């Protein structure tokens, strides 16, 4: 195809495009690509419509038509005037809040949903108010639950309170208010048991090492050897017994329930007595 034929083809494209068709319609009509249509018809605009052939465009806006559209397509709104045409605006009145506002007539004519700005604002404020109320209610419930837990905890603490057995001070510990009171009570109980044992047992206050020495002829019942009455020293006014000095030994130790009586005591070296301590009742050799 030469240049002249190409120009003639492009001229046809442009004429068809000038009639108001789109590039897509030009491409479909002539069986060419849309890119070729855009290249050939570059700068060609649609022809202006012949407004003289459309007398309805020059008709004066009808108030009755606007009122009819509002009554037909809108519920809860009343037409009040200022209709400026089918592509203009119109003033309507909301029957809920009696607030007038301007609305695009196209929206009314197409039957789309119309919302009163004042009602919409009031609904938003109401939703916000309800959210605030719900928030305050939640905070109040949380505070009430917290207060209830604190009261229950205080009641449990109060139920555990009692006077200390040792000093009488109010405490929540099991028996005693402190470790010092516990120790004091234990020492007191130990002293009571000791006193009770002394009061209920047969105690010979006349028992002495010299008395046993005479009774047992100076022989240690643990090792069988003689005790030495001279095995001692006096230092700085203090009597210090030696290992072979006689001592009083309880056959059944006092800690094991033995009595401080002549029947339960025997002569023993000080060293033998120390080695025996409160061991089982068997005689040992030193």
C-alpha positions as CSV (number, residue, x, y, z in Angstrom):
1,X,0.0,0.0,0.0
2,X,1.5,3.3,-1.2
3,X,1.4,6.6,0.7
4,X,-1.6,7.9,-1.1
5,X,-3.7,4.9,-0.3
6,X,-2.6,5.1,3.3
7,X,-3.7,8.7,3.5
8,X,-7.1,7.8,2.1
9,X,-7.5,5.1,4.7
10,X,-6.5,7.4,7.5
11,X,-9.0,10.0,6.2
12,X,-11.8,7.5,6.4
13,X,-10.8,6.6,10.0
14,X,-10.8,10.3,11.0
15,X,-14.1,11.0,9.4
16,X,-15.7,8.0,11.2
17,X,-14.0,9.1,14.4
18,X,-15.3,12.7,14.0
19,X,-18.9,11.4,14.0
20,X,-18.5,10.7,17.7
21,X,-17.3,7.1,17.7
22,X,-14.6,5.9,20.0
23,X,-11.2,4.4,19.0
24,X,-12.5,1.0,19.9
25,X,-15.5,1.4,17.6
26,X,-13.3,2.7,14.8
27,X,-11.0,-0.3,15.1
28,X,-14.0,-2.7,15.1
29,X,-15.6,-1.0,12.1
30,X,-12.5,-1.0,9.9
31,X,-11.0,-4.2,11.2
32,X,-7.8,-2.6,12.5
33,X,-6.1,-2.4,15.9
34,X,-7.0,0.2,18.4
35,X,-3.4,1.4,18.4
36,X,-3.7,2.1,14.6
37,X,-7.0,4.0,15.2
38,X,-5.3,6.1,17.9
39,X,-2.4,6.8,15.5
40,X,-4.6,7.7,12.5
41,X,-7.2,9.7,14.5
42,X,-4.8,11.6,16.7
43,X,-6.3,15.0,17.6
44,X,-9.7,14.3,16.2
45,X,-12.5,15.1,18.8
46,X,-16.1,14.2,18.9
47,X,-18.5,16.4,17.0
48,X,-20.6,18.7,19.2
49,X,-24.2,17.5,19.4
50,X,-26.7,19.5,17.5
51,X,-28.5,21.2,20.4
52,X,-31.0,22.8,18.0
53,X,-32.3,19.3,17.2
54,X,-32.9,18.7,21.0
55,X,-35.6,21.1,22.0
56,X,-36.2,19.4,25.4
57,X,-32.8,20.7,26.5
58,X,-34.2,24.3,26.4
59,X,-37.3,23.5,28.4
60,X,-37.7,25.3,31.7
61,X,-37.2,23.1,34.8
62,X,-40.5,21.6,36.1
63,X,-41.2,22.0,39.8
64,X,-44.0,19.3,39.5
65,X,-41.5,16.9,38.0
66,X,-39.1,17.4,40.8
67,X,-41.9,17.0,43.4
68,X,-43.0,13.8,41.7
69,X,-39.5,12.3,41.7
70,X,-39.0,13.1,45.4
71,X,-42.4,11.6,46.4
72,X,-41.8,8.5,44.2
73,X,-38.2,7.7,45.1
74,X,-37.7,9.0,48.6
75,X,-39.4,8.0,51.8
76,X,-39.4,10.4,54.7
77,X,-38.5,13.5,52.7
78,X,-40.6,16.4,51.3
79,X,-39.8,18.5,48.3
80,X,-39.6,22.2,49.2
81,X,-38.2,23.9,46.1
82,X,-35.1,25.3,44.3
83,X,-35.1,22.7,41.6
84,X,-32.3,23.6,39.1
85,X,-32.7,20.9,36.5
86,X,-32.2,17.1,36.1
87,X,-28.5,17.5,36.5
88,X,-28.7,20.2,39.2
89,X,-29.8,20.2,42.8
90,X,-33.0,20.4,44.8
91,X,-33.9,21.3,48.4
92,X,-35.7,18.7,50.4
93,X,-37.0,18.5,54.0
94,X,-36.3,15.5,56.4
95,X,-39.5,14.4,58.1
96,X,-37.6,13.0,61.1
97,X,-35.7,16.1,62.2
98,X,-37.4,18.8,60.1
99,X,-34.0,19.9,58.8
100,X,-33.8,21.2,55.2
101,X,-30.8,20.4,53.0
102,X,-29.7,20.5,49.4
103,X,-29.4,17.2,47.4
104,X,-28.2,16.3,43.9
105,X,-31.3,15.6,41.8
106,X,-29.5,12.9,39.9
107,X,-29.3,10.8,43.1
108,X,-33.1,11.3,43.6
109,X,-33.9,10.5,40.0
110,X,-31.9,7.3,40.0
111,X,-33.5,6.1,43.2
112,X,-30.3,6.0,45.2
113,X,-30.3,6.1,49.0
114,X,-30.5,9.7,50.5
115,X,-29.4,10.4,54.1
116,X,-30.2,13.5,56.0
117,X,-26.9,15.1,57.2
118,X,-28.4,16.2,60.4
119,X,-29.9,12.7,61.2
120,X,-26.6,11.1,60.2
121,X,-24.7,13.4,62.6
122,X,-27.2,12.7,65.3
123,X,-26.9,9.0,64.8
124,X,-23.1,9.3,65.0
125,X,-23.4,11.2,68.2
126,X,-25.8,8.7,69.6
127,X,-23.4,5.8,68.8
128,X,-20.5,7.7,70.4
129,X,-22.7,8.3,73.5
130,X,-23.6,4.6,73.7
131,X,-19.9,3.7,73.3
132,X,-19.0,6.0,76.1
133,X,-21.8,4.6,78.3
134,X,-20.6,1.0,77.6
135,X,-17.0,2.0,78.4
136,X,-18.1,3.6,81.7
137,X,-20.1,0.6,82.5
138,X,-17.2,-1.8,81.9
139,X,-14.9,0.4,84.0
140,X,-17.5,0.4,86.8
141,X,-17.9,-3.4,86.6
142,X,-14.1,-3.8,86.8
143,X,-13.9,-1.6,89.8
144,X,-16.7,-3.4,91.5
145,X,-15.1,-6.8,90.9
146,X,-11.8,-5.4,92.2
147,X,-13.5,-4.0,95.3
148,X,-15.2,-7.3,95.9
149,X,-12.0,-9.3,95.6
150,X,-10.3,-6.9,98.1
151,X,-13.2,-7.3,100.5
152,X,-13.1,-11.1,100.2
153,X,-9.3,-11.1,100.7
154,X,-9.7,-8.9,103.8
155,X,-12.4,-11.2,105.2
156,X,-10.1,-14.2,104.7
157,X,-7.3,-12.4,106.5
158,X,-9.7,-11.3,109.3
159,X,-10.9,-14.9,109.7
160,X,-7.3,-16.1,110.2
161,X,-6.5,-13.5,112.9
162,X,-6.1,-14.8,116.5
163,X,-4.0,-13.8,119.6
164,X,-0.4,-15.2,119.8
165,X,-0.2,-18.0,122.3
166,X,3.1,-16.6,123.7
167,X,2.5,-12.8,123.9
168,X,-1.2,-12.3,123.0
169,X,-0.6,-10.0,120.0
170,X,-3.0,-10.4,117.1
171,X,-1.5,-12.4,114.3
172,X,-2.4,-14.4,111.2
173,X,0.3,-17.0,111.6
174,X,-0.8,-20.5,112.7
175,X,0.0,-20.1,116.5
176,X,2.8,-17.6,117.2
177,X,3.3,-14.1,115.9
178,X,7.1,-14.5,115.4
179,X,9.9,-17.0,115.6
180,X,11.1,-15.5,118.9
181,X,7.7,-16.3,120.4
182,X,7.9,-19.8,119.0
183,X,11.3,-20.3,120.6
184,X,10.1,-18.8,123.9
185,X,7.1,-21.3,123.9
186,X,9.3,-24.2,123.1
187,X,11.8,-23.3,125.9
188,X,8.8,-22.9,128.3
189,X,7.4,-26.3,127.3
190,X,10.8,-27.9,127.8
191,X,11.1,-26.3,131.3
192,X,7.6,-27.5,132.2
193,X,8.5,-31.1,131.2
194,X,11.7,-30.9,133.2
195,X,9.9,-29.5,136.3
196,X,7.2,-32.2,135.9
197,X,9.8,-34.9,135.8
198,X,11.5,-33.6,138.9
199,X,8.2,-33.3,140.7
200,X,6.9,-36.8,139.7
201,X,10.2,-38.7,140.0
202,X,12.1,-40.0,143.0
203,X,15.1,-37.7,143.4
204,X,17.9,-38.2,145.9
205,X,19.5,-34.9,146.6
206,X,22.2,-36.5,148.7
207,X,24.0,-38.2,145.7
208,X,27.6,-37.1,145.3
209,X,30.8,-38.4,143.7
210,X,32.4,-39.0,147.1
211,X,29.4,-40.9,148.4
212,X,29.5,-43.2,145.3
213,X,33.3,-43.5,145.8
214,X,32.7,-44.9,149.3
215,X,29.8,-47.1,148.1
216,X,31.5,-48.6,145.1
217,X,34.9,-48.9,146.8
218,X,36.4,-46.4,144.3
219,X,36.0,-48.8,141.3
220,X,34.8,-47.4,137.9
221,X,32.0,-49.7,136.8
222,X,32.7,-49.0,133.2
223,X,36.4,-50.0,133.1
224,X,36.9,-51.8,136.4
225,X,39.9,-49.7,137.5
226,X,40.2,-47.5,140.6
227,X,39.3,-43.8,140.5
228,X,41.9,-41.2,141.6
229,X,40.6,-38.6,144.1
230,X,43.8,-36.6,143.7
231,X,43.5,-36.2,139.9
232,X,42.5,-32.6,139.9
233,X,44.0,-29.1,139.9
234,X,42.8,-25.7,141.2
235,X,43.5,-22.9,138.8
236,X,42.5,-19.3,139.5
237,X,40.1,-20.5,142.2
238,X,38.4,-23.0,139.8
239,X,38.3,-26.8,140.5
240,X,39.3,-28.7,137.3
241,X,38.9,-32.5,137.4
242,X,41.2,-34.8,135.6
243,X,40.4,-37.8,133.5
244,X,40.6,-40.3,136.3
245,X,38.7,-38.3,138.9
246,X,35.4,-40.0,140.1
247,X,32.1,-38.9,138.7
248,X,28.4,-39.8,139.0
249,X,27.1,-41.7,136.0
250,X,23.4,-42.5,135.4
251,X,23.0,-46.0,134.2
252,X,19.8,-45.1,132.4
253,X,20.5,-41.5,131.2
254,X,18.1,-38.8,132.4
255,X,17.4,-38.0,128.7
256,X,16.1,-41.6,128.3
257,X,13.8,-41.5,131.3
258,X,16.3,-42.5,134.0
259,X,16.0,-41.2,137.6
260,X,18.4,-39.4,139.8
261,X,18.3,-42.0,142.4
262,X,20.9,-44.3,144.2
263,X,19.6,-47.3,142.2
264,X,20.3,-45.6,138.9
265,X,23.8,-44.1,139.6
266,X,27.2,-45.7,139.7
267,X,30.8,-44.6,140.0
268,X,32.8,-43.9,136.8
269,X,35.9,-42.1,135.7
270,X,35.3,-38.7,134.3
271,X,36.7,-39.8,131.0
272,X,34.7,-43.0,131.0
273,X,31.5,-41.0,131.8
274,X,32.2,-38.6,128.9
275,X,32.8,-41.5,126.4
276,X,29.6,-43.3,127.5
277,X,27.5,-40.1,127.3
278,X,23.8,-41.2,126.7
279,X,24.7,-44.3,124.7
280,X,22.9,-47.7,125.2
281,X,23.4,-49.3,128.6
282,X,26.5,-51.4,127.9
283,X,29.7,-51.2,129.9
284,X,32.8,-50.1,128.0
285,X,36.5,-50.3,128.7
286,X,38.3,-47.0,128.6
